């Protein structure tokens, strides 16, 4: 079995979803800009909360990201 580095694994993950017509987004900041209910981003889905609540329209129906989190 060949060793896969973290950056290579992350890239393979993102590339897989891009081949399935997902829009690749960059990582969101660890300190949320417009969400007073959170001190830090503690999960990968927290920055997308406004889309799930219908407060904003996402850039596309399918997105992928590799989110920094604590």
HUSUL-V570284 format. One record per helix or strand of 3 or more residues. SS is the DSSP state (helix for helix, strand for strand). FROM is the first residue (numbers start at 1). LEN is the number of residues. If there is no record, write none. Layout:
[[SS & FROM & LEN] [SS & FROM & LEN]]
//
This chain:
[[helix & 6 & 14] [helix & 46 & 7]]
//
